[in-house]
């Protein structure tokens, strides 16, 4: 989570500067890879929490409400505000480029 936060801070700064220039291909690829990583991680996370195998799962054989609360807490930890801001900035950057913004 700290690694992702660190990368997200840097990318967010670059995306704020994108009104003047486009991101280069490496920066664009890093944005795509960040989104892919978070997608895969967050899709797998609920399964890891509620698996029947107690040696692997965090909340196996616990009441449904406990499982839901555990998933919510893990999501809050794994997706801090900076990552949400990054994803919003990536969407805005994509819209800006679709409208012909930035120096190409």
C-alpha positions as CSV (number, residue, x, y, z in Angstrom):
1,X,0.0,0.0,0.0
2,X,2.9,2.4,0.8
3,X,4.5,1.6,-2.6
4,X,1.3,2.3,-4.4
5,X,0.8,5.5,-2.5
6,X,4.3,6.7,-3.4
7,X,3.8,6.0,-7.1
8,X,0.3,7.6,-6.9
9,X,1.7,10.8,-5.4
10,X,4.2,11.2,-8.3
11,X,1.7,10.3,-11.0
12,X,-0.9,12.7,-9.5
13,X,1.7,15.5,-9.7
14,X,2.5,14.7,-13.4
15,X,-1.2,14.6,-14.3
16,X,-1.7,18.0,-12.7
17,X,1.0,19.3,-15.1
18,X,-0.6,17.7,-18.1
19,X,-2.5,20.8,-19.1
20,X,0.8,22.1,-20.6
21,X,2.1,18.9,-22.0
22,X,1.2,15.3,-22.6
23,X,2.5,12.4,-20.6
24,X,5.1,10.4,-22.4
25,X,4.5,6.7,-23.2
26,X,6.3,5.4,-20.1
27,X,4.1,7.6,-17.8
28,X,0.9,6.5,-19.6
29,X,1.9,2.9,-19.3
30,X,2.6,3.3,-15.6
31,X,-0.9,4.8,-15.2
32,X,-2.4,1.8,-17.0
33,X,-0.4,-0.7,-14.9
34,X,-1.4,1.1,-11.7
35,X,-5.1,0.7,-12.6
36,X,-4.6,-2.9,-13.6
37,X,-2.8,-3.7,-10.4
38,X,-5.5,-2.2,-8.2
39,X,-8.2,-3.9,-10.2
40,X,-6.7,-7.4,-9.8
41,X,-5.8,-6.8,-6.1
42,X,-9.2,-5.5,-5.2
43,X,-11.0,-8.3,-7.1
44,X,-9.0,-11.0,-5.3
45,X,-9.2,-9.4,-1.8
46,X,-12.8,-10.4,-0.8
47,X,-12.0,-14.0,-1.7
48,X,-8.9,-14.0,0.5
49,X,-11.0,-12.7,3.4
50,X,-13.9,-15.2,3.3
51,X,-12.4,-18.4,2.0
52,X,-13.5,-21.6,3.8
53,X,-9.8,-22.6,4.3
54,X,-9.0,-21.1,7.7
55,X,-5.2,-21.3,7.1
56,X,-5.5,-18.7,4.3
57,X,-8.6,-16.6,5.0
58,X,-8.8,-13.7,7.4
59,X,-12.4,-14.0,8.4
60,X,-13.3,-17.6,7.6
61,X,-16.3,-19.1,9.4
62,X,-17.2,-15.7,10.9
63,X,-20.6,-14.1,10.8
64,X,-21.5,-12.4,7.6
65,X,-21.5,-9.0,9.2
66,X,-18.0,-9.5,10.5
67,X,-16.9,-10.6,7.0
68,X,-18.4,-7.4,5.5
69,X,-16.8,-5.2,8.1
70,X,-13.4,-6.8,7.5
71,X,-13.7,-6.3,3.8
72,X,-14.6,-2.6,4.3
73,X,-11.7,-2.0,6.6
74,X,-9.2,-3.7,4.2
75,X,-10.6,-1.6,1.3
76,X,-10.2,1.6,3.4
77,X,-6.6,0.6,4.0
78,X,-5.8,-0.5,0.5
79,X,-7.4,2.4,-1.4
80,X,-6.4,5.7,0.3
81,X,-7.7,9.0,-0.9
82,X,-4.6,9.7,-3.0
83,X,-5.4,6.6,-5.2
84,X,-8.9,7.7,-5.7
85,X,-7.7,11.2,-6.7
86,X,-5.2,9.6,-9.1
87,X,-7.9,7.6,-10.8
88,X,-10.1,10.7,-11.2
89,X,-7.1,12.6,-12.6
90,X,-6.4,9.7,-15.1
91,X,-10.0,9.9,-16.3
92,X,-9.9,13.7,-16.6
93,X,-6.5,13.4,-18.5
94,X,-8.1,10.9,-20.9
95,X,-11.0,13.2,-21.5
96,X,-8.7,16.2,-22.0
97,X,-6.6,14.3,-24.6
98,X,-9.8,13.1,-26.4
99,X,-10.7,16.8,-26.8
100,X,-7.3,17.6,-28.2
101,X,-5.8,19.2,-25.2
102,X,-2.0,19.2,-24.4
103,X,0.9,19.7,-26.7
104,X,1.4,16.5,-28.6
